[in-house]
Amino acid sequence: MTTSDSLDVCFLINHLDAGGAQTLLRNIVALDDRPHVSYTVCYAGGPNEFGSEFEALGVDVVDLGARTDPPQFDPRAVARTLQYFGTHDVDVVHGHLPYGAVLGRIAGRRADAAVVTTHHSVRQNYHPIERTLERATRRYDDATVFVSDAVAGSFDGPTDDTLVETIYNGIDVAGFREQLQSAAADQVRADLGVADELLVLQVGRCIEAKRQLDLVRAVDRLTHRLGDPGVHVAIVGDGPQRSELEAAVRDRGLDAHVSIVGRVSPSRIHDYYAAADAYAQVSAYEGMPMTLLEAMASGLPLVGTEVPGIAEFIDSETGLLVPPESPPELADAMAALRAVDHRTQLGRASLTRVAERYEIDRTVEAYHEIYEQVTAGRMSAAPEATMRSH
């Protein structure tokens, strides 16, 4: 394929609710200015918060109308995938997340298209049914992509004739910072009741793997140690553990120091990044959190756990690393960031790092190199398996 040829790419994903993978796809579409490339977004079903953002970019959004509750594999999705791709021509089907990967492989065979899949999380985060079906269908990939070395290391390897790469997620740093300029930071701090306290932000689904309870426990320790901890934690997101988090805050009398904000629309999330003084990613495991890139683009110092998928992106220049599931060390790290000079230095390095390594242009270029290889490979020999990081 040459750059003068048209290229039709269909992203296939489980749902279009707010999430890291969905944000990445939106960023890719928004920043790809190649006139010969067109995109379609198919999602299995369920939430569709991001659909309007893709449509605003001129992208067709297709709902396959399936159930998306874990383990997600609704047989209707298979039938509707076969039906849709039997009548729509695409050059590349790009599946994301385990459900999207399996459906993408089915779609690729139905449409006689090249198949690319991207894994955004470590394999142990997949439901057992997802792991089984994903592994059983992986031989249909023309290319398999991992968003970090941590994710790549959690998988047991592709088939011999599959192109394999690690491509880091990317963000439009300048565009994100432009939105920060008009963000309602003061209003957020007023709504949270935060004046001079260190405002530590955490954005993500309220689930066990994110370990938000450790943040609550860390603030509780600071309160017992100092009386006034000088720290306020804001957890932005929703999910099955939200009520437990709210109860933990209430039972410990931490309402003045911890806010469980709930779901915030993508258009408002910049308000919280602009208001924050630091960002915490304290998960038990991760792939490559898009929220971490957003925090870095906001110039925030980072607090992270020493687990693959987080420690891969945070070091002593950009933040503080603590052992996973360790509220005492987490409390010490947040207390250390109350020093303005310290967190300012870390925040500047964080912004420099994301601009140098994780700009969305690098991600888009890397994916297009793959698209060119797999579409050319369908007219000749299969590409030799490789592994490289961007």
C-alpha positions in Angstrom: 0.0 0.0 0.0 1.2 3.5 -0.8 0.2 6.7 0.9 -1.9 7.6 -2.2 -4.2 4.6 -1.7 -7.3 4.9 0.4 -7.3 3.1 3.7 -10.6 2.2 5.5 -10.0 1.4 9.2 -12.7 0.1 11.5 -12.1 0.2 15.2 -14.0 -2.5 17.1 -14.4 -2.1 20.9 -16.6 -3.4 23.6 -18.4 -0.1 24.5 -18.0 3.6 24.2 -18.2 4.5 27.8 -15.4 6.8 29.2 -12.2 4.8 29.4 -8.5 4.8 28.4 -8.9 2.8 25.2 -11.9 4.9 24.1 -9.9 8.1 24.8 -6.9 6.8 22.8 -9.1 6.0 19.8 -10.7 9.5 20.0 -7.2 11.0 20.1 -6.0 9.0 17.1 -9.0 10.0 15.0 -8.8 13.6 16.0 -5.1 14.0 15.3 -4.8 11.9 12.1 -4.8 14.4 9.2 -4.1 11.9 6.4 -6.7 12.6 3.7 -6.6 9.0 2.4 -7.5 7.4 5.8 -11.1 7.0 6.9 -12.4 5.6 10.2 -15.5 3.8 11.4 -16.1 2.9 15.1 -18.1 -0.3 15.9 -18.9 -1.1 19.5 -20.5 -4.3 20.8 -23.2 -2.4 22.8 -23.9 -0.8 26.1 -22.7 2.7 27.2 -22.1 5.2 24.4 -20.7 8.3 26.1 -18.0 8.8 23.5 -20.2 8.2 20.5 -21.0 11.9 20.0 -17.4 12.8 20.1 -16.6 10.5 17.2 -19.6 11.7 15.3 -18.4 15.3 15.7 -15.2 14.2 14.0 -17.2 12.9 11.0 -16.9 9.2 12.0 -19.7 6.7 11.6 -20.5 5.0 14.9 -22.2 1.5 14.7 -23.9 -0.2 17.7 -23.9 -4.0 17.3 -26.5 -4.1 20.1 -25.0 -6.8 22.4 -24.9 -7.1 26.1 -21.6 -5.9 27.6 -21.8 -7.0 31.2 -18.8 -9.2 32.2 -17.8 -11.6 30.7 -19.4 -9.7 27.9 -19.5 -12.4 25.2 -23.1 -12.1 24.0 -23.7 -14.5 21.0 -25.8 -11.8 19.4 -22.7 -9.7 19.0 -21.2 -12.5 16.8 -24.3 -12.7 14.6 -24.5 -8.9 14.2 -20.8 -8.7 13.5 -21.0 -11.2 10.7 -24.1 -9.4 9.3 -22.5 -6.0 9.4 -19.1 -7.0 8.0 -20.7 -9.1 5.3 -22.0 -5.9 3.7 -19.3 -3.3 4.6 -15.9 -3.3 3.0 -12.9 -2.3 5.2 -9.2 -2.7 4.8 -8.3 -3.1 8.5 -10.3 -4.2 11.4 -8.6 -3.0 14.6 -10.0 -4.7 17.7 -9.4 -3.2 21.2 -9.7 -4.9 24.6 -10.4 -8.7 24.7 -14.0 -8.5 23.6 -13.2 -6.2 20.7 -10.2 -8.4 19.8 -12.3 -11.5 19.4 -15.1 -9.7 17.5 -12.5 -8.0 15.4 -11.0 -11.3 14.4 -14.4 -12.6 13.4 -15.1 -9.4 11.5 -11.8 -9.5 9.7 -12.4 -13.0 8.4 -16.0 -12.1 7.3 -14.8 -8.9 5.5 -11.6 -10.4 4.2 -9.7 -7.6 5.9 -6.4 -7.4 7.8 -6.8 -7.8 11.6 -4.9 -5.8 14.2 -5.6 -6.1 17.9 -4.5 -3.9 20.7 -4.3 -5.1 24.3 -4.6 -2.3 26.9 -4.4 -4.3 30.1 -2.4 -7.1 31.6 -3.9 -10.5 30.8 -4.7 -11.3 34.5 -7.2 -8.5 34.4 -9.3 -10.4 31.8 -12.2 -12.6 32.8 -11.3 -16.3 32.4 -13.8 -16.6 29.5 -12.2 -13.6 27.9 -8.7 -15.1 28.3 -9.8 -18.4 26.8 -11.6 -17.0 23.8 -8.9 -14.3 23.1 -6.1 -16.9 23.2 -8.1 -19.3 21.0 -8.6 -16.7 18.3 -5.2 -15.0 18.4 -3.9 -16.9 15.4 -6.2 -14.8 13.2 -4.2 -11.6 14.0 -2.1 -10.1 11.3 -0.6 -7.9 14.0 -0.9 -7.9 17.8 -0.1 -4.7 19.7 0.6 -4.2 23.4 0.4 -0.7 25.0 3.4 -1.3 27.3 6.1 -3.8 28.1 4.1 -4.8 31.2 1.1 -5.8 29.0 3.4 -7.6 26.5 5.0 -9.6 29.3 1.7 -10.8 30.7 0.9 -12.7 27.4 2.2 -16.1 26.4 3.1 -15.1 22.9 1.5 -14.9 19.4 1.6 -17.3 16.5 4.8 -17.3 14.5 3.5 -15.4 11.5 2.1 -12.5 13.5 3.6 -9.0 13.6 4.1 -8.0 17.2 4.8 -4.6 18.6 4.6 -2.5 21.7 3.2 0.9 20.9 2.8 3.3 23.8 -0.5 5.3 24.2 -0.2 8.9 23.2 -1.8 12.2 24.0 -2.1 15.6 22.2 -0.1 17.5 24.8 -0.6 20.9 23.3 -4.3 20.4 22.8 -4.8 19.1 26.3 -3.0 22.0 27.8 -5.1 24.4 25.7 -8.2 23.0 27.3 -6.7 23.4 30.7 -6.3 27.1 30.2 -10.1 27.5 30.1 -10.8 25.0 32.8 -12.9 25.9 35.9 -10.2 25.0 38.4 -11.2 27.5 41.1 -14.8 26.3 40.9 -13.7 22.6 41.4 -11.6 23.5 44.5 -14.5 25.6 45.9 -17.0 22.7 45.3 -14.6 20.3 47.0 -14.0 22.7 49.9 -10.3 22.8 49.2 -8.4 26.0 50.0 -4.6 25.6 50.7 -4.6 21.9 51.0 -2.7 19.6 48.6 -5.3 18.4 46.2 -4.5 14.9 45.0 -6.5 13.6 42.1 -7.3 10.1 41.0 -9.4 9.3 37.9 -10.6 5.8 37.2 -13.3 3.3 37.7 -14.1 2.4 41.3 -12.9 -1.2 41.2 -10.7 -3.3 43.4 -7.7 -3.2 41.0 -7.5 0.6 41.2 -7.0 0.4 45.0 -8.7 3.7 45.8 -9.4 2.4 49.3 -5.6 2.7 49.9 -5.9 6.4 49.2 -8.7 6.7 51.8 -6.6 4.7 54.3 -3.6 6.8 53.6 -5.5 10.0 54.4 -6.9 8.4 57.5 -3.3 7.7 58.7 -2.3 11.3 58.0 -5.3 12.6 59.9 -4.4 10.5 63.0 -0.7 11.5 62.7 -1.1 15.2 62.1 -4.7 16.1 63.0 -5.1 18.3 59.9 -3.4 16.3 57.1 -3.1 19.2 54.7 -4.2 16.8 52.0 -7.5 16.4 50.1 -8.0 13.4 47.8 -10.6 13.6 45.0 -11.5 10.3 43.4 -13.3 10.9 40.0 -15.1 7.9 38.6 -17.9 5.4 39.2 -18.1 1.7 39.5 -19.0 -1.3 41.7 -16.8 -0.2 44.6 -18.0 3.4 44.8 -20.5 2.7 47.7 -17.8 1.0 49.6 -15.5 4.0 49.1 -18.2 6.4 50.3 -18.8 4.3 53.4 -15.1 4.1 54.2 -14.9 7.9 54.0 -18.0 8.4 56.1 -17.1 5.8 58.7 -13.6 7.3 59.2 -15.0 10.9 59.4 -13.0 12.0 56.4 -15.6 13.9 54.5 -13.6 17.1 54.8 -10.5 15.4 53.4 -11.7 12.9 50.7 -14.3 13.4 48.0 -15.8 10.6 46.0 -16.8 12.8 43.0 -18.4 10.1 40.8 -18.6 10.2 37.0 -17.5 13.3 35.2 -18.1 13.9 31.5 -15.0 14.0 29.2 -15.7 17.7 28.6 -15.4 18.5 32.3 -12.4 16.3 33.3 -10.0 19.1 32.5 -11.5 21.1 35.3 -10.2 18.5 37.8 -6.8 18.2 36.3 -6.4 22.0 36.3 -7.5 22.1 40.0 -5.2 19.3 41.2 -1.7 19.7 42.7 -0.7 16.1 42.3 -2.0 12.8 40.7 -2.1 9.3 42.2 -2.1 6.0 40.3 -2.0 3.3 43.0 -3.4 0.3 41.2 -2.5 -3.3 41.9 -1.8 -3.7 38.2 -2.1 -1.6 35.0 -1.4 -1.6 31.3 -0.7 2.0 30.5 -3.3 4.4 32.0 -4.4 7.2 29.7 -5.2 9.2 32.9 -1.5 9.0 33.8 -0.6 10.7 30.5 -3.3 13.3 31.1 -1.9 14.0 34.5 1.6 14.4 33.0 0.3 16.7 30.3 -1.3 18.8 33.2 2.2 19.2 34.7 1.3 17.3 37.8 3.8 15.4 40.0 2.9 11.7 40.2 2.5 9.1 43.0 2.4 5.6 41.7 2.7 2.0 42.8 5.8 -0.1 42.0 3.9 -2.4 39.6 4.5 -3.1 35.9 2.5 -0.7 33.8 3.0 2.2 36.3 6.7 2.0 37.3 7.4 1.7 33.6 6.3 5.4 33.3 7.1 7.0 36.6 10.6 7.5 38.0 12.3 9.7 40.6 12.4 12.6 38.2 8.6 12.7 37.7 7.2 11.4 40.9 7.2 9.1 43.9 6.8 5.3 43.8 5.5 3.3 46.7 4.9 -0.4 47.2 1.4 -1.6 46.1 -1.3 -2.0 48.8 0.8 0.0 51.3 -1.2 3.0 52.8 1.6 4.0 55.2 4.1 4.6 52.4 1.4 6.2 50.3 0.6 8.6 53.2 4.3 9.5 53.4 4.5 10.2 49.7 1.5 12.5 49.7 2.9 14.3 52.8 6.2 14.8 51.0 4.4 16.5 48.1 3.0 19.3 50.3 6.4 20.9 49.8 5.7 23.3 46.9 9.3 23.4 45.5 9.4 19.6 45.4 6.2 19.0 43.6 6.9 21.9 41.2 10.2 20.3 40.1 8.5 16.9 39.7 5.6 18.4 37.8 7.9 20.2 35.3 9.8 17.0 34.6 6.5 15.1 34.2 5.3 17.6 31.5 8.7 17.4 29.7 8.6 13.6 29.8 5.1 13.3 28.2 6.0 15.8 25.5 9.2 14.0 24.6 7.9 10.4 24.7 4.2 10.1 24.5 2.9 12.6 21.9 -0.1 11.2 20.0 1.7 11.9 16.7 4.2 9.1 17.5 1.3 6.7 18.3 -0.6 7.5 15.1 2.6 7.1 13.0 3.4 3.7 14.6 -0.1 2.4 14.0 0.0 3.5 10.4 3.2 1.7 9.8 1.5 -1.5 11.0 -1.6 -0.8 8.8 0.7 -0.5 5.8 2.6 -3.7 6.6 -0.5 -5.8 7.2 -2.4 -4.6 4.2 0.7 -5.2 2.0 1.2 -8.5 3.7 -2.2 -9.7 2.5 -1.0 -9.4 -1.1 2.4 -11.1 -0.4 4.0 -13.2 2.3 3.0 -12.8 5.9 5.3 -10.4 7.8 8.1 -11.7 10.0 7.3 -11.5 13.7 9.1 -8.5 15.4 9.0 -6.7 18.6 9.8 -3.0 19.1 8.8 -0.2 21.4 7.9 3.4 20.4 
